[in-house]
Amino acid sequence: MTPLVRRYIKTSFVFLLAGLLLGAYLVVGQFLLNVYPSHLHVTAHVHLLLVGFVLMIVMGVATWMFPRPSRDDTGYRPGLAEAIYWIMTIATAVRALAEVLVPLAGLPGLLPLIAVAGLGQLAGTALFVANMWRRVRMPAPSVPPAR
């Protein structure tokens, strides 16, 4: 397992915990304190779990498990794969943080940041698909050992 794959998986676990903690905050607020959550808090909860945890763990496992690019394949770029990780991590964290802060701290000036971070998630995902596209293939057949 490469360092990039480990980073994807460990980062997805951090997003899982953050999403579950936010979910606990929402449940306690709604069902014990009778305070209905902001739609932005619900959106942050969903994005932390679906994009931060599910999508990023899928990206990490796909990077790990898909057949390695052939030596003559110039379509897959490891440097781009590294950049995609950072785009997804930063965009997801910024989006979730802004979605929590807007209603909690009354910071409506962060609304454009939510949109930009959401577009960052879209761009990171599109780049991931483009970079991995050629790796979705059958692995090269292994040559049986000579007798």
LINDABEL-V139137 format. One record per helix or strand of 2 or more residues. SS is the DSSP state (@ for helix, = for strand). FROM is the first residue (numbers start at 1). TO is the last residue. If there is no record, write none. Layout:
ss:SS from:FROM to:TO
ss:SS from:FROM to:TO
This chain:
ss:@ from:3 to:31
ss:@ from:39 to:65
ss:@ from:78 to:105
ss:@ from:108 to:135
